[in-house]
Amino acid sequence: MTTPPRVIRRSAVASWILYDLANTIFSMGVVSLYFSLWVRDEVGPERADTVYGIITAISMGIIFVISPLLGAMTDRARRRMPFLIVSTLLCVGLTVLIARSGYWVTMLAFVFANAAYQAGLQFYDALLPEVTTEENRGRISGIGVGVGYLGSYFAVGIGFLPQSADKPFLFTAIAIAFLLLSIPCFLFVRERGNPNPRPVFGLAMIKESTAETIRTLRSGSQYPGLIRFLVGRVFYTDAINTVISIMTLYTVNVAVATGLGTEASEGKARLVMLVAISFAVLGGFMWGTMVDRIGPKRTLNGVLWLWVATFTAAASVGLFGLPWQTLFVVASMAGVALGGIWSADRPYMLRLTPPHRIGEFYGLYGMVGRFSAITGPVIWAAVAWLCIGQLGMAPAVGQGVGVLVLLSFIFIARWILGPVTDEPRDWDAIASRG
């Protein structure tokens, strides 16, 4: 008997894409923009990079440790959606607390809100096969990235409201928007479900899942290209995530170095971010189409070369004291490249993933992203401490040196990823050999 073709409803695809918009509001508004500015207000410009780097590393360290376990739990569960719902609600509730209850409570709220957001992103990515086919996966992933960055307009735009000086207002508005725009995904994305669910919680599950993950890492040859892709991903996400998180502080420092006041400089930073967002929307649509036409590997290679040019230009602004307006060019390049990186590497990872272990493997995928999000801020904080704190460089110059350090990571990633192919795998044949 022939199995009827799987019907994917447009409402499910649209709702999945809308969640990308929702969580981008959080990542842009909280992680990239307003929390770093809150830290700067609290500790001063000299310590802002170091403090923000450390607190971000702590947050990412938590999710790094539990990512594979969370992925294995979703593989065992009947459905993944309840995990996405819980993580989203935790993130929303904690975001409301940021800047409302003193320095240390705010720090803790950010640490766990960001960890919950990162966990939700892992569950969300693992739902991609539920709303796509092999033929349109790149396009849908790219549309998700492009539409997702539209959420950044909201995150940046509320900074121009008269109430924007009230940081608790900003964080609450972001939390409410995140929640409301997530609801369609919760309601309309229908999973095929796990026909053989197993116990999700308990010590036995932890032991089994941990053992499976260790076996996967030790027997990487059974999963062609997996380990090499994950290691390469550590390096390019290290550089990219770090630059995203410090872009606002970098723009403010460059603008202050040209003689602008702090308030005016923060306004310029928002304008630069808007330019980056606009080009990220364009990049998501463009690169997503290229993934379906030329494959995720060739697409990712092109994106990484664009990042090389972007990092070089960004470093030059701080090192050579170029006008702050030059950052509009850098932001345009970064936006196009940013849209491309997530459009390409989600489908790339699926090419390397056996269908019955998507949750676990996306846990590893998320794990290396979180590892890079720990090491990146720590490296950035160390460079800032050395260049600005010890050598007495101007903040913009010290950050320029930091960008050059991150540029080297892109070259390392390109070298590591060289031998990895994106040819579809015959998982039945691979399983029979194993």
N, C-alpha and C positions, 0 to 999 in steps of 0.2 A: 504494500500500500504506500503510495507516494505521500510524503509529508507536505501539507499545504505550506505555501510560502508565508514567511513571517510578515505580518502587517505592523508597520510602525506608524502610529498616528502622528499627524502633524502637531497636534496639541502637546504630545509628549516631547517631540523635538524642540518645539518653541519653549516649552517650560524648562527643559534642560538648559537651553541656551540662556534663558532669563536668569537662572541661578548663577551663571557665570557673571552676569551683570551685577547681581546682588552681592556676591562675595568680593567683587572688585571694588565696590563701594567701601567695604571694610578695609581691604588691603591698601587701597590708595589713601583713603581718608585717615585711617588710624596709623597703619604701619609706615607709610611713606610720607605723610604730611604732618598731621596735627600732634601726634604723640611726640615726635622728635622736636617739634617747636615747643611743646609743653616742657620737655626735658631741658631744652635750651633756656627757657624762662626760669626754671628752677635752679639750675646749677651753673649757668653762665656759658658763654660761647667757648671758653677754653677747655671746659670739661665735658661739653655736650657730646662730642663724638665718642669719647671713651665710655661715659655712662650709658649712652644709648646702645653702643656696641655690646657692652657686657649684659645689659638687661635683655636685649634681643637674643643673645647667645644662650642665656639661661632658658628663655621660653622655647627656643628651638631645640635645646638639649632634651627637654622633657618629651617632646613629640618624636625626636630621633630615637629615643630608647623604646617607645611603645609602638612605633609605626608598623613594624612587621607583625606584632601581636594583634594589632587592630585589623590589619589586612587578613590575617588568618581567621580571625573571628568572623569577618564578613563572608569568607568562603564557606564557613561552617553553618552560618545562619540561613534561614529560609529566604530572607530578603536583606538587601543592603540599606534600603531606604530608612528604616528606623534609626540606624547609626547616623545617617546624615541629618535627620531631624533633631536628634539629641545634641549632636555637636553644634549645630546651628543655634539652637536655643541657649546652650551654655555660652556661646560666643556673644550672642545678643545681650543676655543678662549681665555678663561681666563688663561689656563695653559701656553700658549705662553707668557703671560705677567709676569709670576712669575720670580723674580730675575732680571727683566729688568729695572724697573722704581722706584727704591728706596724702602726703608723699608716698609712704610705704604701702598704704592700701591701694593707691593708684598703680604703683609698680606691680603689685601682686595681681591686680585685676588685668593689667596689660599682659603679663606673663601667661596667665591661664586663658584669657580671651584669644590671644594669638595662637596658643597651642590648640584650642578648640577649633579655631578657623582652619589651621593646618590639617587637623584630623578630618574635618569636613571636606576639605579639598581632595584628600585621598579617597574618601568614599564617593565623592562626586565624579572624579576621573574614572573610577572603576565602573560607573554606570554608562560610560560612553558606548560600549557594545550594545546596550539596550535600546539606543536611539539611532543607531547607524548600521550600515552594512560595510563590507570591505571596500565597495566601490565609491562610497560617498563619505568615508570616515574623515579624510583630510578636510574636505569642504565643510562638513558640519563642525568639526573641531575648530577650524579657522573662523567660521561664523560666530561660534561661541566666544572665541578670543576677541573678535572685532566688536561684537555687540557688548561683550563684557566691559570693554574699555569705555563704552558710553557711560557706564556707571561712574567712571572717574570724573566725568563732567559734573555730576551731582556732588561728589566728594570735594572737588576743588571749588565748585560754584558756591557752596554754602559758606566758604571762607570769605566771600565778598559781601555777605549779608551784614547789616548793621550789628547783628548779635554775634558776629564772628569772634569778637574779643572774649566772649563767654565760652571758654573751652568746654565746660560741661554740656552746654547746649549743642555744640558741634558733635560731641561723642554720642549724645542721646539721639540726635537726628540721624546719624549714621546707623545706629543700632535699629531704629524703627524702620528705616528704608531697607536694610538688610533683611529684616524679618518679613516685611510685606511682600517683597519681590521673590522671596524663597518659597512662599506658600504654593504657587502653581506647580513647582517641581515636586513638592511633597504629594500633591493631589493627582497629577496627570501622568507622571512617568510610571509606566507599568513594567514591572520586571517579569521575566520568564520564571524566575525563582529557582531555588536549589532543590532538585528532586530528591536529594539524599542529605537532608540537614543533619548535623551532629550537634552535640552539646556545645554551647558557645562559651559558657562561663565555667570556672572551676580550675583547680590545680592541674588536673589531668590534661585539660585543654592547653594550658600554658606550656606544660612539658612537651606535649606532642607537637604543638605549633613551633616552639623553639627548636626542637629537634629537626623538624621539616625544613625550617629556614637554614639551619646550619648545614644540613645535607645538600640543600640547593646551592649554597655558596661553595661547598667543597667539591661538588660535582658539576661545575660550571660547563664542562664540555657537553653535557646532555642538553644544554640550552644555548645553542650557538650564538655567540656575540653578546650574551646577557651581561656577564661580569665586566667585560670591556666597556660596554655601553654605560653601565652604572658608574664605573670609575671615571670615565670621561665626563659623565653628567655632573659628578661632584665638582669638577674644575670649572665648567662653564657656568653652572648655576651659582657657584661660589662667587664668581666675578659679577654676574648679572644681578643677582639678588642684592648683593652688597651695594652696588651702584644705585639700584632702585631705592634702597632704604636711606641712602645718604644724599640723594639728589637735591632734596630741599635744603639741607644744611649747606651743601656745597654752593648752591646758587646764592643763598643768603650771604655766605662769606665772601664770594666773588663780588657781589653787589656792594657790600660794606667796604670792601677794599677799594672800590671806585669812588667812595665818598658818600654813599647813600646811608640814611638812617636805618635802624633795625626794622621799623614798621614798614617803611617803603621797600626795603629789601625783601621782606616776607611777601609783599604784594608782587614783586617781580618773580619770586620763586613760584607763586601760583600761576602766573602767566606762562612761565617756562614749562610747568607741568601740563598746562592746558595744551600747549603745542605738542608735547610728547604724546599726550593722550590721543589727540586728533590723528596723528600719524600712526599710532598703534592700532586704531580702528581700521585704517586703510591697510596696514600691514597684515592684520589678521585675515581679512578677506583675500588679499593678494596671495599670501604664502599658503593659505589653506587650499586654494585652487591648485597651486603648484605641487602640493603634496600628492594630490590625486593624479596629476599629469606626469611628474618625473620621479615620484617616490619620496618618502620622508628623509632618506639619507642625503640625497643630493640637495634637497631643500635646506636641511639643517646645515650642510657645509656652506651654502651660500649665505645663510643667516650669520654664521660664526665669522665669516670674512667681513661682513658688514659691521659686526661688533668690534673687530680689530680696528677698523677705521674710526668708529665712534669713540672708543676708549682713547685712541691717539689724539683725537680732536679735543676730547674732554680734558685730558691731562694738560694739553697746551694752554687752555684758558687760564688755569690756575698758575702754572709754572711761568708763563710769559706775561702775565698780567693783561691779558686781552680784555676788551670791553665786555661787560656782562651780557650785552646783546648777542655776543657770539654763541652764547648758550642756546639761543633759539635754533641755530643750525645743528648743534649737538643734540638737542632735544628731538628735532625732526628725525635725525638718523637713528637715535635710540628708540623712538617710537616705532618706526618701521621694523627695526630689528627685534624689538620686544614682542610685537604682534607675531613675528615669525617663529620665535623660539618655542612658544607654547603650541603653536599650530602644528609644528613639525615633530616635536619630541613625544607628544602623547600618542599619535599613530605609530611612531617608530617603536615605542615601548610595546604596543600591542602586537607588532610583528614578532617580537621576541618572547611573547607570553603565551603559554599553553592555556586554552580556554577555561579549564577547570580550576586554574590557580590564579585567576586575575586579581582577586583581592590580596593574596599573599605577595604576588609579584609587584603589584602597585604599592604594597607596603614597603617593599625594597626600593622601588622607584621614589616613593616619598621619603624613605629613610635617607637616601643619599642627598636628596634636596635639603632635608633638614640638617644633615651633617654639614653641608656647605653653608647653610644659614647660621651654623654655630661658628665654624672656622672663619667665614668671611668677616663677620663683625669683629671677631677677636683679632684677626690680622689687621683690619682697619683701625681698631682701637690701638693696637700696638704701634702701627705706623704713625698714627696721630700723636700718640704719647711721645714717641721718639722725635718726630720732626717738629711738632709744635711745642710740646712741653719741655723737651730736653735741648733741642737744637735751636729753639727760638724762631722757627720759621713762622711767617704769617699763616693764619689758618687756611687760606685759599691755596697757598703754595704747598703746604704740607699735605693737603688733600690731593693736589695734583700728583705728588709723589705716590700717594696711595693708589690712585687710578692706574699709574704705570705698573705697580705691583700686581694689580688685578688683571691688567692686560696680558701679563705673562701666563696667567692661568688659561686664557683663551687659546694660546698657542699650544699649551700642554694638552688641552682637551682635543684639539684638532689632531694631534699626533696619536693620541690614544684611540680615537674613534676611527682612524684610517682603515683598519682591516675589517670593521664590522659591516656586514651586508644587511640590506632590508628585504631580501627575498622572502616570500611567504614560506613558513615552515610546515612540513608534513608532520604534525604532532603525533599521529598514530604510528608512523614509521619510527619516529624518535623514541616513543614509549616502548615499542617492541624491542628495539635495540638495547634500551636501558634495563 
